[in-house]
Amino acid sequence: MLSLRRYDIKYIKGIGPGRAGVLGSELGLHTAYDLLHHFPSNYIDRTRIYTVRELSAIPESDYTHIQIRGRFITFNTLGEGAKMRLVGLFTDGTATIEAVWFKGIREVRKRVRAGEEYILFGKPSRFNGSLQMTHPETDSPSAVAAAGSVRAVYPLTERLRQKNIDSRVLHTAITTFLAGLKRPLAETLPPSVISSEGLMRLDEAIRVIHMPSDAEKLSQARRRLKFEELFYIQTDMLRRSRNRKASVAGYPMPRIGQWFNDFYRRCVPFEPTGAQKRVIKEIHADIAHGKQMNRLVQGDVGSGKTLVALMAMLLAIDNGYQACIMAPTEILATQHYETISGMAAKIGLNIKLLTGSTRTKERRIIDEQLRDGTLHILVGTHAVIEDRVEFARLGLVVIDEQHRFGVAQRARLWKKSTLPPHVLVMTATPIPRTLAMTVYGDLDVSVIDELPPGRTPVSTMLRFDKQRAQVMTAAKKQIELGHQVYIVYPLVKENEKLDLRSVEEGFEAATDFFAPFKVALVHGQMKPAEKDAQMELFVTNKAQVLVATTVIEVGVNVPNATTMIIENAERFGLSQLHQLRGRVGRGADRSFCILMSKYEISADTRKRLDIMTDTTDGFVIAEADMQMRGPGDIEGTAQSGLPFDLKIANLALDGAVIQQARKAAERLLDSDPALTAPENRTFAAALAAMLDRTTDWSQIS
């Protein structure tokens, strides 16, 4: 039987060795399987012919791939060497459009002649006021008619177009290959799943996706192929999670003892929220029975994740173990250390901070206390995974913002303990449920969806450049009342092309305007020591204004700061704006977030900023952000978190299919956990081929 995964595309008619090399380097298409799974991004109705005059009346922003029927009047070769181009003047009788080729000029001149009728296919543009189409497809009307009424448009790169590899080349190669197959493509999903989910067979779905006959069939084919991708992912994640829970032992921590109870009684100034209590119970249930915990705690800005993490660590300490919390930056690690030390000051916990700048003398003390077991909690950066760091009994690891750590780095923590420690992952980036189900599908998920008492929602306002004087005056009044102000800029230095305000010019302006108050400056190009010194000025209220870039979006806790001004807010995504807003409203005083924007902004940008002014709910914002920008742009949830790239499913839009695939995967694994039943072996082999892992990270959270 033909193996699609081993069949080199250079043997496919219409591809050949030369084109195969370019398709491999540009699109990662190496085999027949890759080619068949390079799905169209769009479809064109080939019965619809535009006139050139029609195009003149359409805004350029609305141009898409279209076709025009007519004749070339003239051809001219312009320029020399690398700048040479072929320009064909094309008319359909209503007006003219230029067809331009920069590559493959000799081949075009051989194939296309003036005076003969062609259908020009491509995406038009305007250049110096004239209509143009760059590297268009040119076909005879009879060839277009023979190809059918619907044409697939495939994702391409500019280099492919320059090599005369266009949608027509791919479509012809795919359809010719499928026509030459002597038997249907082998089914990959279990028969029970195809039946229960009402799915189209794979062979039909692949043929329809490339050669749709009608909209209903195309919809069924897309649903089948999306389901398959998501079903692979959900089955893989669920199987790994179940295997880990069944086979990976963890330290049993059933006891709720003196450390936990003393802290709860003496150090918690208010009753934890119902959500915090629920999550603590979930954590205790995980760690009580000798199986390793891998739990993700999601919580919006200010929801009290740190308190939950500390109480989890106290459970570990009550059972005779040490705990560690690892943060991605020195600023965030220091913030955690100070917060946790302050919270637990009354009960005498031994807590230490380890970062790259910890002095040698302090490091010796930390190393000694870790080894003899007298150090209860170690807070640190990547420094905690160095080989010299040895724990006596490491029982629980808390990882903050785990997407900033590599899997291999996290795995090194395992070597510091006889059994793998329990793992608690925290993220302040709210993630929509369907996305969490996919990206973090192998972790148990807890959500802290309430704010602690005393937290006042931040008032968010959109203001334009002409209102700047009023905004700055209001900010100065806040300082005069004893509060502090953040001003955030998108750039470090001025950039003439982007026409954006920079942090350096903003610092100068703020220093003048807010005098005699002190202004501090922080941005990513500063040396760490200099940055920390400036941050310290603001944290200790020796500076009343902090002018910064987005380096302050995570981990800065200054309850006295009541105003956040975000310059060029139109340049930021929703998640980033929400994180920046979370730097204020951390105390009991009323706080403000001012989004400064140009007046002339697009409708999408205005919608994004309006969402920020309408709600402070991070989960509502995350859902809107994913719908508007796609999942790959939400921090921490890029597709690199998946076992393979998605070819057709969209995590932002296919929530219903994700949930359907999850339930189907649960049913399959309930009935056949190892996927060894005869009817499931083909699927198991297909899943293994999709994953094709050289390193098994399945046991690492």
C-alpha positions as CSV (number, residue, x, y, z in Angstrom):
1,M,0.0,0.0,0.0
2,L,1.2,3.5,-0.8
3,S,2.5,5.4,2.2
4,L,1.6,9.0,1.8
5,R,4.0,10.0,4.6
6,R,7.0,8.4,2.7
7,Y,6.0,9.4,-0.9
8,D,8.3,12.3,-1.9
9,I,6.5,15.1,-3.7
10,K,9.2,15.3,-6.4
11,Y,7.6,12.2,-7.9
12,I,4.1,13.8,-8.2
13,K,3.2,15.0,-11.7
14,G,3.5,18.8,-11.9
15,I,6.0,19.1,-9.0
16,G,9.4,17.5,-9.9
17,P,12.7,17.9,-8.1
18,G,13.1,21.7,-8.6
19,R,9.6,22.7,-7.3
20,A,9.8,20.1,-4.6
21,G,12.9,21.8,-3.1
22,V,11.2,25.2,-3.0
23,L,7.9,23.8,-1.6
24,G,9.9,22.1,1.1
25,S,11.9,25.1,2.2
26,E,9.0,27.6,1.9
27,L,6.0,25.6,3.1
28,G,7.4,22.5,4.7
29,L,5.8,20.3,2.0
30,H,8.0,17.2,1.6
31,T,5.6,14.3,1.1
32,A,2.3,13.5,-0.5
33,Y,0.7,13.6,2.9
34,D,2.0,17.2,3.4
35,L,0.7,18.2,0.0
36,L,-2.8,16.8,0.6
37,H,-2.9,18.5,4.0
38,H,-1.9,21.9,2.6
39,F,-5.5,23.1,2.7
40,P,-7.0,26.0,0.7
41,S,-7.2,29.3,2.6
42,N,-10.1,30.5,0.4
43,Y,-12.2,29.6,-2.6
44,I,-13.0,31.6,-5.7
45,D,-16.2,31.4,-7.7
46,R,-14.7,30.9,-11.2
47,T,-18.0,31.7,-12.8
48,R,-17.7,35.3,-11.5
49,I,-15.9,37.7,-13.9
50,Y,-15.1,41.2,-12.8
51,T,-14.6,44.2,-15.2
52,V,-11.6,46.5,-14.8
53,R,-14.0,49.4,-14.5
54,E,-15.7,47.7,-11.5
55,L,-12.3,47.4,-9.7
56,S,-11.8,51.2,-10.1
57,A,-14.9,51.7,-7.8
58,I,-13.8,49.3,-5.1
59,P,-11.5,50.5,-2.2
60,E,-8.1,48.9,-2.4
61,S,-8.5,47.6,1.2
62,D,-11.4,45.4,-0.1
63,Y,-9.5,43.8,-2.9
64,T,-9.4,40.0,-2.9
65,H,-8.5,37.4,-5.5
66,I,-10.6,38.0,-8.6
67,Q,-10.6,37.2,-12.4
68,I,-10.9,39.4,-15.5
69,R,-11.5,38.2,-19.1
70,G,-9.8,40.0,-21.9
71,R,-6.6,40.4,-24.0
72,F,-3.1,41.7,-23.7
73,I,-2.5,44.8,-25.8
74,T,1.3,45.1,-25.4
75,F,4.2,43.7,-23.4
76,N,7.2,45.8,-22.3
77,T,10.4,44.7,-20.5
78,L,11.6,47.5,-18.3
79,G,14.7,47.9,-16.1
80,E,17.9,45.8,-16.1
81,G,19.4,43.0,-14.1
82,A,17.8,42.4,-10.7
83,K,15.3,45.2,-11.3
84,M,14.0,43.9,-14.7
85,R,10.3,43.4,-14.9
86,L,7.8,42.5,-17.6
87,V,4.7,44.7,-17.8
88,G,1.7,43.5,-19.9
89,L,-1.1,46.0,-20.6
90,F,-4.4,44.1,-20.3
91,T,-7.9,45.2,-21.3
92,D,-11.4,43.8,-21.1
93,G,-12.9,46.6,-23.2
94,T,-14.0,48.6,-20.1
95,A,-10.6,49.9,-19.0
96,T,-7.0,48.6,-18.7
97,I,-4.9,47.0,-15.9
98,E,-1.2,46.2,-15.8
99,A,0.1,42.7,-15.2
100,V,3.6,42.7,-13.8
101,W,6.1,39.9,-13.5
102,F,9.5,40.2,-11.7
103,K,10.5,36.6,-12.1
104,G,10.0,33.9,-14.7
105,I,9.8,36.5,-17.5
106,R,11.2,34.3,-20.2
107,E,8.6,31.6,-19.5
108,V,5.7,34.1,-19.4
109,R,6.8,35.5,-22.8
110,K,6.8,32.0,-24.3
111,R,3.4,31.1,-22.9
112,V,1.4,34.4,-23.1
113,R,0.8,36.3,-26.4
114,A,-0.8,39.7,-27.2
115,G,-4.2,39.5,-28.9
116,E,-5.3,36.1,-27.6
117,E,-8.1,35.8,-25.0
118,Y,-7.1,35.0,-21.4
119,I,-8.6,35.0,-17.9
120,L,-6.4,36.9,-15.6
121,F,-6.5,35.7,-12.0
122,G,-4.9,37.3,-8.9
123,K,-5.2,40.0,-6.3
124,P,-5.2,43.6,-7.8
125,S,-3.5,46.6,-6.2
126,R,-2.9,50.2,-7.0
127,F,0.5,51.6,-7.9
128,N,1.0,55.3,-8.8
129,G,-2.7,55.6,-9.4
130,S,-2.8,52.7,-11.8
131,L,-4.4,49.2,-11.4
132,Q,-1.9,46.4,-11.2
133,M,-1.9,42.6,-10.7
134,T,1.5,41.1,-9.7
135,H,2.4,37.6,-11.0
136,P,-1.2,36.8,-12.0
137,E,-2.3,33.4,-13.3
138,T,-3.1,33.5,-17.0
139,D,-5.4,30.7,-18.4
140,S,-7.5,30.2,-21.5
141,P,-11.3,30.5,-20.9
142,S,-11.6,26.8,-21.9
143,A,-9.0,25.7,-19.3
144,V,-10.9,27.7,-16.5
145,A,-14.2,26.1,-17.5
146,A,-12.6,22.6,-17.4
147,A,-11.3,23.2,-13.9
148,G,-14.8,23.6,-12.5
149,S,-16.8,26.5,-11.0
150,V,-14.9,26.7,-7.7
151,R,-11.1,27.2,-7.5
152,A,-9.2,26.6,-4.3
153,V,-6.7,29.4,-3.3
154,Y,-3.8,28.1,-1.3
155,P,-1.4,29.8,1.2
156,L,1.7,30.8,-0.7
157,T,4.9,32.8,-0.2
158,E,6.3,35.6,-2.4
159,R,9.3,33.4,-3.3
160,L,6.9,30.7,-4.6
161,R,5.1,33.2,-6.8
162,Q,8.4,34.4,-8.1
163,K,9.2,30.8,-9.0
164,N,5.8,30.5,-10.9
165,I,4.4,28.2,-8.3
166,D,0.9,29.5,-7.8
167,S,-2.5,28.1,-6.6
168,R,-3.1,26.6,-10.0
169,V,0.1,24.5,-9.9
170,L,-0.7,23.2,-6.4
171,H,-4.4,22.5,-7.3
172,T,-3.4,20.7,-10.5
173,A,-0.7,18.5,-8.7
174,I,-3.2,17.6,-5.9
175,T,-6.1,16.8,-8.1
176,T,-3.9,14.8,-10.6
177,F,-2.4,12.8,-7.7
178,L,-5.8,12.0,-6.2
179,A,-7.2,11.0,-9.6
180,G,-4.4,8.5,-10.0
181,L,-4.9,6.7,-6.7
182,K,-6.1,3.2,-7.2
183,R,-8.0,2.9,-3.9
184,P,-9.5,5.4,-1.4
185,L,-7.3,7.1,1.2
186,A,-7.0,4.9,4.3
187,E,-9.3,6.0,7.2
188,T,-7.5,7.2,10.3
189,L,-10.2,7.7,12.9
190,P,-11.8,4.8,14.8
191,P,-15.1,3.6,13.2
192,S,-16.9,4.2,16.5
193,V,-15.9,7.9,16.4
194,I,-16.8,8.4,12.8
195,S,-20.3,6.9,13.5
196,S,-21.0,8.6,16.8
197,E,-19.9,12.1,15.6
198,G,-21.5,11.8,12.1
199,L,-18.3,12.5,10.3
200,M,-17.5,12.4,6.6
201,R,-15.0,9.7,5.6
202,L,-11.4,10.9,5.2
203,D,-11.1,10.1,1.5
204,E,-14.2,12.1,0.6
205,A,-13.2,15.0,3.0
206,I,-9.7,15.4,1.4
207,R,-11.2,15.3,-2.2
208,V,-14.0,17.8,-1.3
209,I,-11.7,20.2,0.6
210,H,-9.6,20.6,-2.6
211,M,-12.4,20.2,-5.1
212,P,-15.7,21.3,-3.5
213,S,-18.9,20.6,-5.5
214,D,-21.2,22.6,-3.2
215,A,-21.2,24.6,0.1
216,E,-22.8,21.9,2.2
217,K,-20.3,19.2,1.2
218,L,-17.4,21.7,1.8
219,S,-18.8,22.4,5.3
220,Q,-18.9,18.7,6.2
221,A,-15.3,18.2,4.9
222,R,-14.0,21.1,6.9
223,R,-15.8,19.8,10.0
224,R,-14.3,16.4,9.6
225,L,-10.7,17.6,9.1
226,K,-10.9,20.1,12.0
227,F,-12.3,17.5,14.3
228,E,-9.5,15.1,13.3
229,E,-6.8,17.6,14.2
230,L,-8.4,18.5,17.5
231,F,-9.2,14.9,18.3
232,Y,-5.5,13.9,17.9
233,I,-4.5,16.7,20.3
234,Q,-7.2,15.9,22.9
235,T,-6.5,12.2,22.8
236,D,-2.8,12.8,23.2
237,M,-3.2,15.2,26.1
238,L,-5.8,13.1,28.0
239,R,-3.8,10.0,27.5
240,R,-0.6,11.6,28.9
241,S,-2.6,13.1,31.8
242,R,-4.2,9.8,32.7
243,N,-1.0,7.9,32.4
244,R,0.8,10.3,34.6
245,K,-2.0,10.1,37.2
246,A,-1.9,6.3,37.1
247,S,1.8,5.7,37.1
248,V,3.7,8.7,38.4
249,A,4.0,8.6,42.2
250,G,4.1,11.8,44.2
251,Y,4.8,12.6,47.8
252,P,1.6,12.1,49.9
253,M,0.7,15.2,51.8
254,P,-2.6,14.5,53.6
255,R,-1.8,16.6,56.8
256,I,-3.2,20.1,57.4
257,G,-1.0,21.1,60.3
258,Q,0.4,23.8,62.5
259,W,2.1,26.0,59.8
260,F,-1.1,26.1,57.7
261,N,-3.4,26.7,60.6
262,D,-1.2,29.3,62.3
263,F,-0.9,31.2,59.0
264,Y,-4.7,31.1,58.4
265,R,-5.4,32.2,62.0
266,R,-2.7,34.9,62.4
267,C,-1.7,36.2,59.0
268,V,-4.7,36.3,56.7
269,P,-6.3,39.7,57.3
270,F,-9.6,38.9,55.6
271,E,-11.7,35.8,54.8
272,P,-10.4,34.2,51.5
273,T,-12.9,34.3,48.7
274,G,-15.0,31.3,47.9
275,A,-12.9,30.8,44.7
276,Q,-9.6,30.8,46.7
277,K,-11.0,28.3,49.2
278,R,-12.3,26.1,46.4
279,V,-8.9,26.0,44.6
280,I,-7.0,25.3,47.9
281,K,-9.3,22.3,48.5
282,E,-8.6,21.1,44.9
283,I,-4.9,21.3,45.5
284,H,-5.1,19.5,48.8
285,A,-7.2,16.7,47.2
286,D,-4.5,16.4,44.5
287,I,-1.5,16.1,46.9
288,A,-3.1,14.0,49.6
289,H,-2.9,10.6,48.0
290,G,0.6,9.9,46.7
291,K,0.0,10.8,43.0
292,Q,1.9,13.7,41.5
293,M,-0.1,16.9,41.1
294,N,0.0,19.0,37.9
295,R,-2.5,21.8,38.3
296,L,-2.8,25.1,36.5
297,V,-4.3,28.0,38.5
298,Q,-5.7,30.8,36.4
299,G,-6.6,34.0,38.1
300,D,-7.2,37.5,36.9
301,V,-5.0,40.4,37.9
302,G,-5.5,40.9,41.7
303,S,-7.5,37.7,42.3
304,G,-5.2,36.4,45.0
305,K,-3.2,33.7,43.3
306,T,-0.1,34.3,45.6
307,L,-2.1,33.6,48.7
308,V,-3.3,30.3,47.2
309,A,0.2,29.4,46.2
310,L,1.6,30.2,49.7
311,M,-1.1,28.1,51.4
312,A,-0.3,25.2,49.1
313,M,3.4,25.5,50.0
314,L,2.4,25.5,53.7
315,L,0.6,22.2,53.2
316,A,3.9,20.8,51.8
317,I,5.8,22.2,54.8
318,D,3.3,20.7,57.3
319,N,4.0,17.3,55.7
320,G,7.8,17.6,56.1
321,Y,8.7,18.9,52.6
322,Q,10.3,22.0,51.2
323,A,8.7,24.2,48.5
324,C,10.1,26.4,45.7
325,I,8.5,29.1,43.6
326,M,10.2,30.0,40.3
327,A,9.5,33.3,38.4
328,P,10.8,34.3,35.0
329,T,12.4,37.6,36.0
330,E,14.4,39.0,38.9
331,I,11.8,41.7,39.4
332,L,9.0,39.2,39.7
333,A,10.9,36.8,41.9
334,T,11.8,39.7,44.2
335,Q,8.2,40.8,44.3
336,H,7.1,37.2,45.2
337,Y,9.7,37.0,47.9
338,E,8.7,40.3,49.5
339,T,5.0,39.5,49.3
340,I,5.3,36.0,50.7
341,S,7.7,37.1,53.4
342,G,5.4,39.9,54.4
343,M,2.3,37.6,54.5
344,A,4.1,35.0,56.7
345,A,6.1,37.4,58.9
346,K,4.3,36.4,62.1
347,I,4.8,32.6,61.9
348,G,8.6,32.5,61.4
349,L,8.9,30.7,58.1
350,N,12.4,30.5,56.7
351,I,12.1,32.0,53.2
352,K,15.1,32.9,51.0
353,L,15.5,34.6,47.6
354,L,17.9,33.2,45.0
355,T,18.6,35.1,41.7
356,G,21.6,35.7,39.5
357,S,22.6,38.6,41.6
358,T,22.5,36.9,45.0
359,R,25.9,37.4,46.7
360,T,28.3,34.5,47.4
361,K,27.9,34.7,51.2
362,E,24.1,34.5,51.0
363,R,24.3,31.7,48.4
364,R,26.4,29.6,50.8
365,I,23.8,30.0,53.5
366,I,21.0,29.1,51.1
367,D,22.8,26.1,49.8
368,E,23.5,24.8,53.4
369,Q,19.9,25.4,54.6
370,L,18.4,23.7,51.5
371,R,20.6,20.6,52.1
372,D,19.9,20.4,55.8
373,G,16.1,21.0,55.3
374,T,15.9,24.1,57.5
375,L,15.0,26.4,54.5
376,H,11.2,26.1,54.0
377,I,10.6,28.1,50.8
378,L,13.0,29.1,48.1
379,V,11.9,31.9,45.8
380,G,14.0,32.4,42.7
381,T,14.6,32.8,39.0
382,H,16.3,30.3,36.6
383,A,19.0,30.2,39.3
384,V,17.1,27.6,41.3
385,I,17.6,24.9,38.5
386,E,21.4,25.2,38.6
387,D,23.1,21.9,39.5
388,R,24.6,23.2,42.7
389,V,21.1,23.9,44.1
390,E,20.2,20.7,46.2
391,F,17.1,20.3,48.3
392,A,16.8,17.9,51.2
393,R,13.1,17.1,50.4
394,L,11.6,19.2,47.6
395,G,7.9,18.4,47.6
396,L,6.2,21.2,45.7
397,V,7.2,23.5,42.9
398,V,5.2,26.6,42.0
399,I,5.9,28.0,38.5
400,D,4.7,31.5,37.7
401,E,3.9,32.3,34.1
402,Q,5.1,28.9,32.9
403,H,5.1,29.9,29.2
404,R,8.3,31.8,29.8
405,F,10.2,28.7,30.8
406,G,11.4,26.0,28.4
407,V,10.2,22.4,29.0
408,A,13.8,21.2,29.5
409,Q,14.4,23.9,32.1
410,R,11.3,22.8,34.1
411,A,12.3,19.2,33.8
412,R,15.6,19.9,35.6
413,L,13.6,20.6,38.8
414,W,12.6,16.9,38.8
415,K,16.2,15.8,39.3
416,K,16.3,17.7,42.7
417,S,13.9,15.2,44.3
418,T,13.7,11.4,44.7
419,L,10.1,11.5,43.5
420,P,8.8,14.2,41.1
421,P,7.6,17.2,43.1
422,H,4.0,18.3,42.9
423,V,3.7,21.1,40.3
424,L,1.4,24.1,40.6
425,V,1.5,26.4,37.6
426,M,0.1,30.0,37.9
427,T,-0.8,32.4,35.2
428,A,-2.2,35.9,35.4
429,T,-3.2,35.8,31.8
430,P,-6.8,34.7,31.7
431,I,-7.3,32.1,29.0
432,P,-10.6,31.2,27.3
433,R,-11.9,27.8,28.4
434,T,-11.7,26.2,25.0
435,L,-8.1,27.4,24.6
436,A,-7.1,26.2,28.0
437,M,-8.7,22.9,27.2
438,T,-6.3,22.6,24.2
439,V,-3.0,24.3,25.2
440,Y,-3.1,23.1,28.8
441,G,-5.3,20.1,28.2
442,D,-3.0,17.7,30.1
443,L,-3.2,19.8,33.3
444,D,-6.0,20.0,35.8
445,V,-7.3,23.6,35.7
446,S,-8.5,25.7,38.6
447,V,-9.9,29.2,38.1
448,I,-10.0,31.9,40.7
449,D,-12.8,34.0,39.4
450,E,-13.5,36.4,42.3
451,L,-11.7,39.4,43.5
452,P,-10.8,39.7,47.3
453,P,-12.7,42.2,49.4
454,G,-11.3,45.8,49.3
455,R,-10.4,45.7,45.6
456,T,-12.1,48.6,43.8
457,P,-12.6,48.1,40.1
458,V,-10.4,50.4,38.0
459,S,-12.2,53.2,36.1
460,T,-11.0,53.0,32.5
461,M,-11.4,55.9,30.0
462,L,-10.4,56.5,26.4
463,R,-8.9,59.9,25.7
464,F,-7.4,61.5,22.6
465,D,-4.3,63.6,22.1
466,K,-6.2,66.9,22.2
467,Q,-7.3,66.0,25.8
468,R,-3.8,65.4,27.0
469,A,-3.6,68.6,29.1
470,Q,-6.6,67.6,31.1
471,V,-5.3,64.0,31.6
472,M,-1.9,65.2,32.9
473,T,-3.5,67.8,35.2
474,A,-5.7,65.1,36.7
475,A,-2.7,62.8,37.2
476,K,-0.8,65.6,38.9
477,K,-3.7,66.1,41.3
478,Q,-3.5,62.4,42.2
479,I,0.2,62.9,43.1
480,E,-0.7,65.9,45.2
481,L,-3.1,63.7,47.1
482,G,-0.2,61.4,47.9
483,H,-0.6,58.8,45.2
484,Q,1.7,57.6,42.3
485,V,1.3,57.5,38.6
486,Y,2.5,55.1,35.8
487,I,2.9,56.4,32.2
488,V,3.6,53.6,29.6
489,Y,4.9,54.1,26.1
490,P,5.2,51.5,23.2
491,L,8.8,52.5,22.2
492,V,12.1,53.2,23.8
493,K,13.4,55.6,21.2
494,E,11.7,57.9,18.7
495,N,10.9,56.3,15.4
496,E,10.1,58.7,12.5
497,K,8.4,56.0,10.4
498,L,5.9,54.9,13.2
499,D,4.9,58.3,14.5
500,L,4.7,57.1,18.0
501,R,5.6,58.7,21.3
502,S,8.7,57.2,22.9
503,V,9.6,56.6,26.5
504,E,12.7,58.8,26.3
505,E,10.8,61.9,25.1
506,G,8.0,61.0,27.6
507,F,10.5,61.0,30.4
508,E,11.7,64.4,29.5
509,A,8.2,65.8,29.2
510,A,7.1,64.2,32.5
511,T,10.1,65.5,34.4
512,D,9.3,69.1,33.3
513,F,5.5,68.8,33.9
514,F,5.5,67.0,37.3
515,A,8.3,69.1,38.9
516,P,9.1,69.2,41.8
517,F,8.0,65.6,42.0
518,K,10.5,62.9,41.2
519,V,10.1,60.9,37.9
520,A,11.8,57.4,37.4
521,L,12.4,55.7,34.1
522,V,12.4,52.0,33.2
523,H,12.7,50.2,29.9
524,G,14.0,46.9,28.5
525,Q,17.3,48.3,27.1
526,M,18.6,49.4,30.6
527,K,21.1,47.3,32.5
528,P,19.3,45.1,35.1
529,A,21.0,46.9,38.1
530,E,20.0,50.3,36.7
531,K,16.4,49.1,36.0
532,D,16.1,47.7,39.5
533,A,17.4,50.9,41.1
534,Q,14.8,53.0,39.2
535,M,12.0,50.5,40.1
536,E,13.1,50.7,43.8
537,L,12.7,54.5,43.7
538,F,9.0,54.0,42.6
539,V,8.3,51.1,44.9
540,T,9.5,53.1,48.0
541,N,7.7,56.3,46.8
542,K,10.9,58.2,46.4
543,A,9.7,58.7,42.8
544,Q,6.0,59.6,42.3
545,V,5.9,59.0,38.6
546,L,7.2,55.9,36.7
547,V,7.7,56.4,32.9
548,A,8.1,52.9,31.4
549,T,7.7,50.5,28.5
550,T,5.7,47.3,29.0
551,V,8.5,45.8,31.1
552,I,6.2,46.6,34.1
553,E,3.2,44.7,32.8
554,V,3.8,41.7,35.2
555,G,4.9,41.5,38.8
556,V,5.0,45.1,39.9
557,N,2.9,45.7,43.0
558,V,2.7,49.3,44.3
559,P,-0.7,49.7,46.1
560,N,-0.2,53.5,46.3
561,A,-0.2,53.8,42.5
562,T,-3.7,54.9,41.4
563,T,-3.3,56.2,37.8
564,M,-2.1,54.3,34.7
565,I,-1.7,56.4,31.5
566,I,-1.1,54.2,28.4
567,E,0.3,56.3,25.5
568,N,-0.6,55.1,21.9
569,A,-3.0,52.5,23.4
570,E,-4.1,51.7,19.9
571,R,-0.8,49.9,19.5
572,F,-1.4,47.4,22.2
573,G,-3.4,44.1,22.3
574,L,-6.3,43.6,24.7
575,S,-4.4,41.2,27.0
576,Q,-1.4,43.6,27.3
577,L,-3.7,46.5,28.0
578,H,-5.5,44.5,30.7
579,Q,-2.2,43.4,32.3
580,L,-1.0,47.1,32.4
581,R,-4.3,48.2,33.9
582,G,-3.7,45.6,36.6
583,R,-0.8,47.6,38.0
584,V,-3.3,50.0,39.5
585,G,-6.3,49.4,41.8
586,R,-4.1,47.2,44.1
587,G,-5.0,49.3,47.1
588,A,-8.3,50.5,48.6
589,D,-8.2,53.9,46.8
590,R,-10.1,54.6,43.6
591,S,-7.9,54.1,40.6
592,F,-7.9,55.1,37.0
593,C,-6.6,53.8,33.7
594,I,-6.4,56.3,30.8
595,L,-6.0,55.0,27.3
596,M,-4.4,57.7,25.2
597,S,-5.0,57.3,21.5
598,K,-4.9,59.1,18.1
599,Y,-8.3,60.2,17.0
600,E,-8.0,58.6,13.6
601,I,-8.1,54.9,14.3
602,S,-9.7,51.9,12.5
603,A,-13.0,50.4,13.5
604,D,-11.4,47.3,14.9
605,T,-9.0,49.3,17.0
606,R,-11.9,51.4,18.3
607,K,-13.8,48.2,19.2
608,R,-10.7,46.9,21.1
609,L,-10.4,50.1,23.1
610,D,-14.1,50.2,23.8
611,I,-14.0,46.6,25.2
612,M,-11.4,47.9,27.7
613,T,-13.6,50.7,28.8
614,D,-16.6,48.5,29.1
615,T,-15.3,45.7,31.3
616,T,-12.6,44.8,33.8
617,D,-13.3,41.0,33.6
618,G,-10.1,39.4,32.3
619,F,-11.9,36.3,31.0
620,V,-14.3,38.4,28.9
621,I,-11.4,40.4,27.6
622,A,-9.4,37.2,26.8
623,E,-12.3,35.8,24.9
624,A,-12.7,39.0,22.9
625,D,-8.9,39.1,22.3
626,M,-8.9,35.6,20.9
627,Q,-11.9,36.3,18.6
628,M,-10.2,39.4,17.2
629,R,-6.6,38.4,17.0
630,G,-6.5,34.6,17.1
631,P,-4.9,32.3,19.7
632,G,-1.3,32.6,18.6
633,D,-1.2,36.2,19.7
634,I,-2.4,35.7,23.2
635,E,0.6,35.6,25.5
636,G,1.5,32.1,26.6
637,T,-0.9,30.4,24.2
638,A,0.9,30.4,20.9
639,Q,0.7,27.2,18.9
640,S,4.1,26.2,20.0
641,G,2.3,24.9,23.1
642,L,0.6,22.2,20.9
643,P,2.2,18.9,19.9
644,F,1.9,19.9,16.2
645,D,0.9,22.9,14.1
646,L,-2.8,23.1,13.2
647,K,-3.5,23.1,9.4
648,I,-7.2,23.8,9.4
649,A,-8.7,24.1,12.9
650,N,-8.8,27.5,14.5
651,L,-8.6,27.6,18.3
652,A,-10.3,31.0,18.3
653,L,-13.3,30.0,16.3
654,D,-13.7,26.3,16.7
655,G,-14.7,26.1,20.4
656,A,-17.6,23.8,19.7
657,V,-15.5,21.3,17.8
658,I,-12.8,21.4,20.6
659,Q,-15.4,20.4,23.2
660,Q,-16.8,17.7,20.8
661,A,-13.3,16.3,20.3
662,R,-12.6,16.4,24.0
663,K,-15.7,14.4,24.9
664,A,-15.1,11.9,22.1
665,A,-11.5,11.4,23.2
666,E,-12.7,10.8,26.8
667,R,-15.2,8.1,25.6
668,L,-12.5,6.4,23.5
669,L,-9.9,6.3,26.3
670,D,-12.6,5.1,28.8
671,S,-13.2,2.1,26.6
672,D,-9.7,1.5,25.4
673,P,-7.0,3.3,27.5
674,A,-4.0,1.9,25.6
675,L,-5.6,2.1,22.2
676,T,-4.8,-1.5,21.6
677,A,-8.2,-2.7,20.4
678,P,-8.1,-3.9,16.8
679,E,-10.5,-1.2,15.6
680,N,-8.3,1.5,17.2
681,R,-4.9,0.4,16.0
682,T,-4.9,2.4,12.8
683,F,-5.8,5.5,14.7
684,A,-3.1,4.8,17.3
685,A,-0.5,4.5,14.5
686,A,-1.8,7.8,12.8
687,L,-1.6,9.6,16.2
688,A,2.0,8.3,16.7
689,A,2.9,9.5,13.3
690,M,1.4,12.9,13.9
691,L,3.3,13.4,17.2
692,D,6.6,11.8,15.9
693,R,8.4,12.9,19.0
694,T,12.1,12.4,19.3
695,T,12.0,13.3,23.0
696,D,9.3,12.2,25.3
697,W,8.2,15.1,27.4
698,S,4.9,13.4,28.3
699,Q,5.8,13.3,32.0
700,I,6.8,16.9,32.3
701,S,4.2,19.6,33.0
